Structure formats: C-alpha cells, structure tokens
C-alpha cells in the first residue's frame, strides 16, 4: 500500500517538474528571441507555456511537499528505493540536456558565431542547472539524515549510466578524429584549416568538443565510482560495477572481431584480385579505439579481482567468458561453412574459383575463421582451466553459463543435422519423382553432408563435455552419499519422518536415513550425523532433547518451517506434507551436489508462455534451415 502511494507522489512530482521546467525554458527562449522557435504562432506558444506553468507548478509543489513531509515523518520513506529512483532520475533528466546544450553552445556558437543558439543553449543550461543543484542537495540531505545512502544500487546505476555515456562520446569522437587523420594523410580534399578542418562531413572542431565533454563526463562519474569502490566493501561486492566492466569488454571484443574480420577480408580481396571495396579509414579507427577501451577496462577488471575476496561470486565472469567463446565459435563455424561452400561450388562449376562471387565468399569466410578461432580459443582455455582447478571445478561445471553454452551448441548441432538429413531425403525423393535433375544434385548433397559433418563435430565435442560433467557430478554425489549419515526427526505423529525417509530412499538408493523413535535415541544418532532434517517445532525449545543435540551438532541442518498452533510463517506459502517432502528431497540433492540450498519455485504461467515462444522460434529456425538447404540458398 505504501509503495503505491510513493509511486503516485513521485511520478506526479516528476511529470509536473519536467513539464514546468521545459515550459519555462521555452517561454524564456520565445521572450528573449522570438525567432528561436520558428516563424508564426508565437502568441499561441507563449499562451501554452504560461498555461503549463500556472497549472503544473502548483501540482508539482503540492506533491513534492507531500513527498518531503513523508520523508520527514518516516525514515522508511526517506530511504525508500522509489525516492532514490526519483532523485537520481531527475538528476539524469537535467544533466542530459545540460550536456547536449553545452555541446550545441560550443559548436554552433563559438565556432559559427550563431548567437541564437548561444542564447537558446544558455537558457536551457541555466534552468536545468537549477533543477540539478536543488535535487543534488536534497540527495545530500537525505544521506546526512540517514547516515548512509538510501539505495546505493540506484546511485551506482546512475553513475554507471553517465560513465557509459561519456565513454560512448569519447569513442565516437576518437573514431572520427582518427578517420579524419587518415583521410588527411591519404591526401583527401579538405575544407578549412586548423580546428575548422572538415572532411567527408566530419568536423575536427566538433569532434574535439565531443571528446572533451565526453572525457569530462566520464572522469567525473568514473572517478566517483572508483572512490566508492576503494572505500566500501559493499561497493566491492556489488555486481553492477563488474557487470558494467564485462559488458564494455564484451562489446569492444565483438566490435574488434567484426572490424578485424573486415580488415582481413579486405587484405584477402586484394590477394584474390578482387576490385577494392570499402575503405581502410572505416575499419582501422574503430579497431584501434576498441582495443584501447578494451585494454583499460580489462586492466581495471584485473585490479578489481585482486581487490576482492577470492571467494567472490564468479557468475558474471563466467557469463562473459562463455559468451565471448560462443561468439568466437559461431564466427569460426560460420567461416568454415562458407569456405566449404566455396570449395564445393568451385568443384562443380566450370571455371573453378575464377568467379568474383566465390572469391568474395572465400575472403569473408577465411577472415571469419582467422578472427573467430582465437576469439573462441582464448576464453575457452580459461573455461577449461576453471573446470580443471580443484578449487573451482565443482562450481565451474555446475555454472548456468556453462550449461547454456554447451546445450546451445548441442541444440545447434542437432538442429543442423536434422535439417541436413531431411534435405538429403527430400532431394533424393525429388529425383525419384522426376522433379529434380542430377545436374546440381551432387553439389546440394555435398553441401548438406559438409554441414552435417561440421554439426557432428560440434555435437561430438560438446556432447562429450556434457557427459563428462554428468559423470563428475554423479561421482561427487556418490562420494558424498557414501559418507553421509542422515537423521530425520518428526515433531508430530511420525508420518512426516516416515514420508521423508521413504522419499529419500527412492531418490537416493544408497542413502539410509535414520528415523529415531524417541528423543534419547535421536540424541545418540545426531552425534554422528552429517545431515539432520527436522521440522522447526522439533528444535524450537533448545532446552529439550533432541533440540539441544541438534543445535550443538556440527552436522548440516535442514529445518522445515511447518506451521503449528498459533504459529504462522511470514512470507511462506502454505504447503501440504507432500510439498514439504518434495522440497526437502530437492534440498538434499543440492547438498549432495555441493550447491547452495535454494528454494525452487514452480513455473508460473509467464514461464510456460516464454517456453512456448522459445519452442515456436526454434521450430521456425529449423524450418528456415531446411528450406535454405533444400533450395540451395547456401
């Protein structure tokens, strides 16, 4: 109920504030220079902006005073994530126009002397600066009143967002400046001199301004993030910063792969006597800038890993490793399939490779192989080392990123083989029915077999890894199972303990759970137990047996929060005995697998809906693949 009220108050405040701020900017622009907004309709514009201010300002003030009153009366309101989201969103919504108008002010006003743009930009910067400074002070007052930040995750996302914006501005500016330099050194015609230089629509002055503004924006927010990181263990364990670093590294890696492929393909085109296509200045600058950005963030990431605990969660790192490996392998396999297509077509066509279209495919396919193979091998070696290291092998083999990667390529391999086999049968039946001549049948069958062999290689390799992971998981489970002594307690008539013991024996045939009949027997068994399963009611009174023995035992304990007389559990759904048995068996399975015990909720309607969509997409991919192979599109 309270969250609904907060959403209403802050959404209304946000709409009112920004409507009034932009109405003030537009009104001031029209009054200072009527020509800013274009000819005609000046009276209508003025009337509209005054109306928005007259109506919107009281609405904003009423709701903002309400929000401030709530924050003053209740600490919960001041530290709510909704309030923090409003304040940081307002800072972002005012700082963005300040940066954009600053760029316009310098590039259109300072360089061209366009006074209209100078005045227009200064008015917008002035109004938005007032909004920014006020809300920045409110945020500082909240931190002082609470003694800490209300919602650090919102502040991190705000800082990371503007760090990314500054980084993108620097990337674009550096790319354009390098391209401009290459064009100038290449002897291209240019207009103007010094910072007024302009080639191919790229203005040196504009790009320098963009670079400086982006650098200032990035430094301001990135240094703030770095200082928070150095001063706070909470910041060091935050996943948002690490996710940002890996995302930047991933995007620059993908960009570098694409540009390196294009660069090498251009080199191969010259070797194959193909007419030149594209320009070096369109490929080399983004490759260089991507490399610099990648190198810096990789350095920061390595420094990050040295700063945090070795036991820090590695899920984001594994996602990055397997994602890059998947991209690299896809590029390599795609290039291999393209080169095989060229080879087979050159064998069945007259003239062999004396065909520009085939040479073009060969250049791009070979370039994809050269770029994709190391991109796959480097992270893949890291992934293999992760599963070979005794300290990380178990978690590495169980990681969701690894399983998605392996099963994705299993799926791709199976679908490709399925499509190629259907294609082979389809082509042979067409020949049998007289609907197909044998002229290109050999080519089409050879292509289908080649794709099947590539898919078979993927299937064989990744299937072997899946089987090895399963064997290792079963071995570790059997090892833990053989050494595990389980005691199951019952706080009632004994039916729960009996049902749990029966379910555990059925799921784990090597397990022999003990169900003591009385407290004295339970205390004796618990002393040597490795895992104790009990309802909360059986251990609630620490001064009674077997509760005292359970609490003092070093064994792993699984407690069932069963409801009782005048006892209800907050935040838990009511379940019958069968449901608790299923959840307990799943928890024991997690213990035996070395995983953290986590509650697995049943799939809801949304999950089934997404699964159905995924199946439809997979079916459409399969049909498209079969059609492409059948009609020789490849």
Residue pairs with C-beta under 8 A, 6 or more apart in sequence:
2 76
2 77
3 80
3 82
6 70
6 77
6 80
6 82
6 83
7 82
9 63
9 66
9 67
9 70
10 67
10 82
10 83
10 85
10 86
12 59
12 60
12 63
13 60
13 63
13 64
13 67
13 86
14 86
14 89
14 90
16 56
16 57
16 59
16 60
16 63
16 64
17 60
17 64
17 90
17 131
18 93
19 52
19 56
19 60
20 52
20 53
20 56
20 57
20 60
21 94
21 127
21 128
21 131
23 48
23 49
23 50
23 52
23 53
23 56
24 49
24 53
24 127
25 123
25 124
25 127
25 128
26 37
26 45
26 49
27 46
27 49
27 50
27 53
28 123
28 127
29 36
29 37
29 119
29 120
29 123
29 124
30 36
30 37
30 42
30 45
30 46
30 49
31 46
32 119
32 123
33 116
33 119
33 120
34 42
35 116
36 116
36 119
36 120
37 45
67 77
67 83
67 86
70 77
71 77
71 78
71 83
71 142
72 78
75 146
77 83
78 142
78 145
78 146
78 150
79 142
79 146
79 150
79 151
80 150
80 151
81 150
81 151
81 153
81 154
83 142
83 150
84 139
84 142
84 149
84 150
84 151
84 154
84 155
85 151
85 154
87 135
87 138
87 139
87 142
88 139
88 154
88 155
88 157
88 158
90 131
90 135
91 132
91 135
91 136
91 139
91 158
92 158
92 161
92 162
94 128
94 129
94 131
94 132
94 135
95 128
95 132
95 162
97 124
97 125
97 128
98 124
98 125
98 128
98 129
98 132
99 165
99 213
99 217
101 120
101 121
101 122
101 124
101 125
101 128
102 121
102 125
102 213
103 209
103 210
103 213
104 117
104 120
104 121
105 117
105 118
105 121
105 122
105 125
106 209
107 203
107 205
107 206
107 209
108 114
108 117
108 118
108 121
109 115
109 117
109 118
109 121
111 195
111 196
111 205
111 206
142 150
143 149
143 150
149 155
152 234
152 235
152 238
153 238
153 240
156 225
156 228
156 235
156 238
156 240
156 241
157 240
159 221
159 222
159 224
159 225
160 221
160 225
160 240
160 241
160 244
162 217
162 220
162 221
163 217
163 218
163 221
163 222
163 225
163 244
164 244
164 248
165 214
165 217
166 213
166 214
166 215
166 216
166 217
166 218
166 219
166 220
166 221
166 222
167 214
167 218
167 248
167 293
168 214
169 210
169 211
169 213
169 214
169 217
169 218
170 211
170 214
170 215
170 218
171 289
171 293
172 210
172 214
173 207
173 208
173 210
173 211
173 214
174 211
174 285
174 289
174 292
175 285
175 286
175 289
176 202
176 207
176 285
177 204
177 207
177 208
177 211
178 281
178 284
178 285
178 288
178 289
179 200
179 202
179 281
179 282
179 285
180 197
180 199
180 200
180 202
180 204
180 207
182 280
182 281
182 284
182 285
183 190
183 199
183 200
183 202
183 281
184 190
184 197
184 199
186 281
188 199
188 200
189 199
190 197
190 198
190 199
191 197
191 198
191 199
192 198
194 204
195 204
195 205
195 208
196 203
196 204
196 205
197 203
197 204
197 205
198 204
225 241
228 235
229 235
229 236
229 241
229 304
229 307
235 241
236 304
236 307
236 308
237 308
237 312
239 313
239 316
241 304
242 301
242 304
242 316
242 317
243 316
245 297
245 300
245 301
245 304
246 301
246 316
246 317
246 319
246 320
248 293
248 294
248 297
249 294
249 297
249 298
249 301
249 320
250 320
250 323
250 324
252 290
252 291
252 293
252 294
252 297
253 290
253 294
253 324
253 327
253 375
254 327
255 286
255 287
255 290
256 287
256 290
256 291
256 294
257 327
257 328
257 331
257 371
257 372
257 375
259 283
259 284
259 286
259 287
259 290
260 287
260 367
260 371
261 331
261 364
261 367
261 368
261 370
261 371
261 372
262 278
262 283
262 367
263 280
263 283
263 284
263 287
263 367
264 366
264 367
264 370
264 371
265 363
265 364
265 366
265 367
266 276
266 277
266 278
266 280
266 283
266 363
268 362
268 363
268 366
268 367
269 276
269 277
269 359
269 360
269 363
270 276
272 359
272 362
272 363
273 359
274 356
274 359
274 360
274 363
275 356
305 312
314 392
314 395
314 399
315 399
315 400
315 401
318 383
318 386
318 396
318 399
318 401
318 402
319 401
320 379
321 379
321 382
321 383
321 386
321 401
322 379
322 383
322 401
322 402
322 404
322 405
323 401
324 375
324 379
325 375
325 376
325 379
325 380
325 383
325 405
326 405
326 408
326 409
327 372
327 375
328 372
328 373
328 374
328 375
328 376
328 377
328 378
328 379
328 380
329 372
329 376
329 380
329 409
330 372
331 368
331 369
331 371
331 372
331 375
331 376
332 368
332 369
332 372
332 373
332 375
332 376
333 372
333 454
333 458
334 365
334 368
334 372
335 364
335 365
335 366
335 367
335 368
335 369
335 370
335 371
335 372
336 365
336 369
336 454
337 365
337 450
337 451
337 454
337 634
338 361
338 362
338 364
338 365
338 368
339 361
339 362
339 365
339 366
339 369
340 447
340 450
340 451
340 454
341 361
341 365
341 447
341 450
341 634
342 353
342 358
342 361
342 362
342 365
344 443
344 446
344 447
344 450
345 358
345 443
346 352
346 353
346 355
346 358
348 440
348 442
348 443
348 446
349 355
349 358
353 359
353 362
383 396
383 402
386 392
386 393
386 396
387 393
387 396
387 397
387 402
387 469
389 396
393 472
394 476
394 594
395 594
396 402
397 469
397 472
397 473
398 473
398 593
398 594
398 595
402 469
406 462
406 465
406 466
406 469
407 466
409 458
409 459
409 462
410 458
410 459
410 462
410 463
410 466
411 618
412 455
412 458
413 455
413 456
413 458
413 459
413 462
413 463
414 455
414 459
415 618
415 621
415 622
415 625
416 451
416 452
416 454
416 455
416 458
416 625
417 452
417 455
417 456
417 459
418 622
419 451
419 622
419 625
419 626
419 629
420 448
420 449
420 451
420 452
420 455
420 629
421 448
421 452
422 626
422 630
423 444
423 448
423 626
423 629
423 630
424 445
424 448
424 449
426 626
426 630
427 436
427 441
427 444
427 445
427 448
427 630
430 436
431 437
431 438
431 441
440 632
443 632
444 629
444 632
447 629
447 632
447 634
448 629
451 629
451 634
473 593
476 593
476 594
477 592
477 593
478 510
480 591
480 592
480 594
481 508
481 510
481 511
481 592
482 510
483 530
484 511
484 530
484 531
484 592
485 514
485 525
485 528
485 529
485 530
485 531
486 504
486 511
486 512
486 513
486 514
486 529
486 530
486 531
486 532
486 533
486 588
487 513
487 514
487 515
487 516
487 522
487 525
487 526
487 529
487 531
487 532
487 533
487 555
488 497
488 500
488 501
488 504
488 513
488 514
488 515
488 533
488 534
489 497
489 515
489 516
489 522
489 532
489 533
489 534
489 535
489 538
489 539
489 546
489 550
490 496
490 497
490 498
490 515
490 534
490 535
490 538
491 534
491 535
491 536
491 537
491 538
491 562
492 535
492 537
494 515
494 517
495 577
496 535
496 560
496 562
496 577
496 580
496 581
497 515
498 515
499 577
499 578
499 581
500 513
500 533
500 581
500 584
500 585
501 513
501 515
503 581
503 582
503 584
503 585
504 511
504 513
504 584
504 585
504 588
505 511
505 512
505 513
507 585
507 588
507 589
508 588
508 592
513 533
514 525
514 529
516 522
516 524
516 525
516 546
519 544
519 545
519 546
520 545
522 545
522 546
522 549
523 545
523 546
523 548
523 549
526 532
526 546
526 549
526 550
526 553
526 555
527 549
527 553
529 553
529 555
530 555
530 556
531 555
531 556
531 557
531 558
531 588
531 591
532 550
532 553
532 555
532 556
532 557
532 558
533 557
533 558
533 560
533 584
533 588
534 550
534 557
534 558
534 559
534 560
535 559
535 560
535 562
536 559
536 560
536 561
536 562
537 562
537 564
537 567
538 546
538 547
538 550
539 546
539 547
539 550
539 551
539 559
540 547
541 547
542 548
542 551
550 557
556 591
558 584
558 587
558 588
558 591
558 597
560 580
560 584
561 569
561 572
562 580
563 569
563 574
575 583
583 599
583 600
586 600
587 597
590 596
590 597
590 598
591 597
603 611
627 633
628 634
